[in-house]
């Protein structure tokens, strides 16, 4: 009977010693808490990121089997993290640590520069040069002889008629300068109906927005490209959700909202008659 640990215990230490517990919250838990803190639903996240609703639910439950592979899983994690205002790098590193890491990059094949072939210098074609010179001499002699014969045969002079009178050019009529086109001002935007709430949204960069009326009816939900403008009207109230509020400019009931939003911030706003006033 031996005293101490058995050989099997020395070769196989307890599981707690081999794999110390990880106190970090799971990836899905972090994404879900950040989404709830931002006040966004799964439907809104799916519409802003174009990640399908079942995949968003699966990732928040730490089920990455529906992503279609590790590459797509990393891409979905980055997209969802940015949509809720998180840094995606720690979450992607955590995914790699829990799922075997990224594959080692394949070294690129060496490139060889092709040897340049220098063209041989062309030798001058003396035969062609001599033929061209002979043709030029013969042509010059023939032209000289023909010109002398014509000069001897014509002894008279040609009478010149009176020179035509010079006419002064007609003045070109000048076109009156066109009136400059009027530049639209903010007064044109102010011409909105007084019995409705009118909200104009202009995107200076690509951004996702959602607009609803007082009864909860969705007026618009989707992306606005750079320079795109949308106008929303309702009898009582217009509710807005700005997925990337930084590049958004707002006009409410004909007046511009001067409040500046942060890049990447999610803003929930509400406007009614008598505004502008942020919700």
C-alpha positions in Angstrom: 0.0 0.0 0.0 1.6 3.3 -1.2 1.2 6.7 0.5 0.4 9.8 -1.6 -1.2 10.3 -5.0 -1.7 7.4 -7.4 0.0 7.5 -10.8 -3.3 8.1 -12.4 -3.9 11.2 -10.3 -0.4 12.5 -11.2 -1.1 12.1 -14.9 -4.7 13.5 -14.8 -5.0 16.5 -12.5 -8.5 17.6 -11.5 -10.5 19.5 -14.1 -10.5 22.7 -12.1 -6.7 22.8 -12.2 -6.5 22.2 -16.0 -9.3 24.7 -17.0 -9.6 27.5 -14.5 -13.1 29.1 -14.6 -13.7 32.2 -16.8 -15.6 34.8 -14.8 -16.4 36.9 -17.9 -20.0 37.0 -19.0 -20.8 35.2 -22.2 -20.8 37.0 -25.6 -24.6 36.7 -26.0 -25.2 38.0 -22.5 -23.1 41.1 -23.1 -24.8 41.8 -26.4 -28.3 41.3 -25.0 -27.6 43.6 -21.9 -26.2 46.4 -24.2 -29.2 46.1 -26.5 -31.7 46.4 -23.6 -29.7 49.3 -22.2 -29.9 51.1 -25.5 -33.7 50.7 -25.6 -33.7 48.7 -28.8 -35.8 45.6 -29.6 -34.6 42.6 -31.5 -36.7 43.7 -34.5 -35.0 47.1 -34.6 -31.5 45.6 -34.3 -32.3 43.2 -37.1 -33.6 46.0 -39.3 -30.5 48.2 -38.6 -27.9 45.5 -39.1 -29.7 43.2 -41.6 -28.9 40.2 -39.4 -32.0 38.0 -39.4 -34.1 37.9 -36.3 -33.5 34.1 -35.5 -29.8 34.6 -35.8 -29.9 37.6 -33.3 -31.9 35.4 -30.8 -29.4 32.5 -31.3 -26.3 34.7 -30.7 -27.8 36.3 -27.6 -28.3 32.7 -26.3 -24.6 31.9 -27.2 -25.7 29.6 -30.1 -23.4 30.3 -33.0 -24.4 27.2 -35.1 -26.9 29.2 -37.1 -24.2 31.7 -38.3 -22.9 29.4 -41.0 -19.3 29.2 -39.8 -16.7 31.0 -37.7 -16.1 33.7 -40.3 -19.8 34.7 -40.4 -20.0 34.4 -36.6 -17.2 36.9 -36.1 -18.8 39.2 -38.6 -22.2 39.1 -36.9 -20.6 39.7 -33.5 -18.8 42.8 -34.9 -22.1 44.1 -36.5 -24.2 43.6 -33.4 -21.6 45.1 -31.1 -21.3 48.3 -33.2 -25.1 48.6 -33.4 -25.4 48.7 -29.5 -22.3 50.9 -29.0 -19.8 48.3 -27.9 -16.2 47.7 -28.9 -16.3 44.5 -31.0 -12.6 43.5 -30.5 -12.9 42.0 -27.0 -16.0 40.0 -28.0 -14.3 38.6 -31.1 -11.2 37.7 -29.0 -13.4 35.9 -26.5 -15.1 34.0 -29.3 -11.7 32.9 -30.7 -10.6 31.8 -27.3 -13.8 29.7 -26.8 -13.9 28.2 -30.3 -10.4 27.3 -31.1 -9.0 30.6 -32.4 -8.5 31.7 -35.9 -6.7 29.5 -38.5 -3.0 30.3 -39.2 -2.6 32.5 -42.2 -1.2 30.8 -45.3 2.2 32.4 -46.4 2.0 34.0 -49.7 4.0 32.4 -52.6 7.2 34.3 -53.5 6.9 36.5 -56.5 9.6 36.6 -59.2 10.1 39.6 -61.4 10.2 38.5 -65.0 13.4 39.3 -66.8 13.1 42.2 -69.2 14.1 41.5 -72.8 15.8 44.4 -74.4 15.0 44.9 -78.1 17.9 44.9 -80.5 18.6 48.3 -82.0 17.3 48.6 -85.6 19.8 49.3 -88.3 19.1 52.2 -90.6 17.6 51.3 -94.0 20.0 53.0 -96.4 18.3 51.6 -99.5 15.0 53.3 -98.7 16.7 56.5 -97.9 18.5 56.6 -101.3 15.3 55.8 -103.2 13.5 58.7 -101.4 16.4 61.1 -102.2 16.3 60.2 -105.9 12.5 60.7 -106.1 12.8 64.1 -104.5 15.5 65.3 -106.9 13.6 64.1 -110.0 10.5 65.8 -108.8 12.2 69.1 -108.1 13.9 69.2 -111.5 10.6 68.4 -113.3 8.7 71.1 -111.3 11.4 73.7 -112.2 11.3 73.0 -115.9 7.5 73.1 -116.0 7.3 76.4 -114.2 9.9 78.1 -116.5 7.9 77.1 -119.6 4.7 78.6 -118.3 6.5 81.9 -117.5 7.9 82.3 -121.1 4.6 81.5 -122.9 2.5 84.1 -121.0 3.7 87.6 -122.0 0.7 89.7 -121.1 -0.3 91.0 -117.8 -3.6 90.4 -116.1 -5.7 93.5 -115.4 -6.8 93.8 -111.9 -10.3 95.0 -111.1 -11.1 97.5 -108.4 -10.7 96.2 -104.9 -14.0 95.4 -103.2 -15.1 97.9 -100.6 -14.5 96.9 -97.1 -17.7 96.5 -95.1 -17.7 97.0 -91.4 -18.8 93.9 -89.4 -22.2 94.0 -88.0 -22.3 94.4 -84.2 -23.2 91.2 -82.4 -26.3 91.8 -80.3 -25.6 91.1 -76.6 -28.0 89.0 -74.7 -29.3 90.4 -71.5 -27.9 88.7 -68.5 -30.2 86.1 -67.1 -31.6 86.7 -63.6 -29.9 84.5 -61.0 -32.0 81.7 -59.8 -33.3 82.2 -56.3 -31.5 80.1 -53.7 -34.0 78.2 -51.5 -33.9 79.4 -47.9 -35.2 78.0 -44.6 -38.4 80.0 -45.2 -39.4 77.4 -47.8 -39.0 74.7 -45.2 -41.1 76.7 -42.8 -44.1 76.5 -45.1 -45.7 73.5 -43.4 -49.3 73.0 -42.3 -50.1 74.3 -38.9 -52.6 71.6 -38.0 -50.0 68.8 -38.4 -46.6 67.8 -37.0 -44.0 67.9 -39.8 -40.5 66.4 -39.2 -37.8 66.5 -42.0 -34.8 64.2 -41.6 -31.6 64.8 -43.7 -28.7 62.2 -43.5 -25.2 63.6 -44.0 -23.9 60.0 -43.8 -25.6 56.6 -44.0 -27.8 56.1 -40.9 -30.7 53.9 -39.8 -33.9 55.6 -38.7 -37.4 54.6 -37.6 -40.4 57.0 -37.6 -43.9 56.2 -36.1 -47.1 58.2 -35.7 -49.1 58.7 -32.5 -51.0 55.4 -32.9 -47.8 53.5 -33.2 -48.1 53.1 -37.0 -44.7 52.8 -38.7 -44.1 55.6 -41.1 -40.6 54.5 -42.1 -37.9 52.0 -40.9 -34.7 51.5 -42.8 -31.4 53.2 -43.9 -31.0 56.7 -45.3 -28.0 57.1 -47.6 -25.7 60.1 -47.6 -27.7 63.3 -48.7 -31.1 61.5 -48.6 -34.1 63.3 -47.1 -37.3 62.0 -45.6 -40.4 64.0 -44.5 -42.9 62.6 -41.9 -46.3 64.1 -40.9 -48.9 63.1 -38.3 -51.9 64.8 -36.8 -50.5 64.7 -33.2 -47.0 63.3 -32.8 -44.0 61.8 -34.6 -41.6 59.4 -32.7 -38.1 58.9 -34.0 -35.3 56.3 -33.3 -32.0 57.3 -34.8 -29.5 54.4 -35.0 -26.6 56.6 -35.9 -27.6 60.1 -34.7 -24.3 61.9 -35.4 -24.8 62.7 -39.1 -28.6 63.5 -38.8 -30.1 67.0 -39.3 -33.7 67.7 -38.2 -36.3 70.3 -39.1 -39.4 70.2 -36.9 -42.4 72.3 -37.9 -40.3 74.4 -40.2 -37.5 75.1 -37.6 -34.1 73.5 -37.6 -33.0 71.6 -34.5 -29.6 72.9 -33.4 -28.8 70.0 -31.0 -25.7 68.0 -32.1 -25.8 64.2 -31.6 -22.8 62.0 -31.1 -21.5 59.7 -33.9 -22.8 56.2 -33.5 -25.2 57.2 -30.6 -28.8 55.9 -30.5 -31.4 58.6 -29.9 -35.1 58.3 -29.2 -37.0 61.6 -30.0 -40.6 62.6 -30.0 -42.1 65.8 -31.5 -45.6 67.3 -31.4 -47.4 70.5 -32.2 -45.7 73.6 -30.9 -42.3 72.0 -30.9 -39.3 72.0 -31.7 -38.4 70.4 -28.4 -36.5 67.1 -28.1 -38.4 64.2 -26.7 
